[in-house]
Amino acid sequence: MKEEFNSLIENDTWNLISLPNNRKVLGGKWVYKRKRVVDANGELRIRYKARWVVKDYLQRHGIDFDQTWASVIKLMTYKALFAYAAAN
């Protein structure tokens, strides 16, 4: 987890700001995931990923957040979609 936390800090994933007046800090928790990765030698390794999430039942739309999803797509997904479109 320490490695993942340092990675989040190095990538400027978030910024610390002052808490606005009349607001409470929302609680959260760490979510862990095991990821299977094949390294350059072809060996299977297990990598542990961690991310911090806010307990969503405490949030109010329009006050604590205005977006619920940030989609991320990989290059291979684009290639597969274009290949499918070209074939049809």
Secondary structure, 3 states (H helix, E strand, C coil): CHHHHHHHHHCCCCCCCCCCCCCCCCCEEEEEEEEEEECCCCCEEEEEEEEEEECHHHCCECCCECCCCCCCCCHHHHHHHHHHHHHC
